[in-house]
Amino acid sequence: MYAVEVELDVQEPYLKIPNYERLKNKHVRVLFIAEDESLPLLSKTSLPNVYLNPIVVDSYDALGSRDDWHAR
């Protein structure tokens, strides 16, 4: 398998493919990724809302101990 990564500013409707001769008459997959400042950024490490706004509990009773849970 062979991969080509290109980062460029799009100024025309056509893109120049680096190493075109090597890819000529081959089946290729093309992926376009563009960052849009008007859209909110989503981080790969963003946590679900429940982690950011936890439920507050006044008190709780533990359901056993760690040793009880792992006893065989």
N, C-alpha and C positions, 0 to 999 in steps of 0.2 A: 504494500500500500504506500502511496505517496501523497503527502499533504503540502499544500501551498497556502501560506497565510499572507494577506496583503492588507495594509492599513493605508487608507487614502481619503482624500477629500473628493466627493463626487461633484463634478462640475459639468459633466456631459452625460447624455443617456447611455453612452457606451463605456465599457471598462476594458483596460488593457490587461490581458492575462499574462503574468510572468511565465516564462518557460513554455510558451504556447506550443512549440513544436513537440515537446515531450508529452503534452496533453491532447494533441490533435487526434481526432477520431477515437477518443476514449470516452467512456461514461464517467462523468464527474458529478459530485454533489456540491452545491454552492450554498453558503450560509451568509446572509447579510445581517449584521448586528449594528444598530444605530442607537446612540444615546440621545434621548429627547428631553431637553430641560423642562418642557412643559408637563411631563408626566412625573408623578412622585417616584422617588428612588426606592427600590426594594432591595434590601440587602440579603445575601444568601444566609447570613447569620441572624436575620431578624427573628425575634421570638414571637410566638402566638400572643394574642391579646391577654390571655389569662395569666401569663407570666408578668406582664406589665401592670396588670390590675388584679392582684390576688384577692381571693375571698378571705375576709378577716373572720376568724373563729375565736370566740371568747375562751372556750376550754374544750378539751377532748380527752378521751380515755384511750390509751394505747391498746391494741388488740393482741396482746402477748408481747414477747420479747424476740429479739433477733434469733436467739438460740432456739426458742420454741418454733419459730418459722422454719428453721433449717434442720430441725431434728429429723432423723431418719428412722 
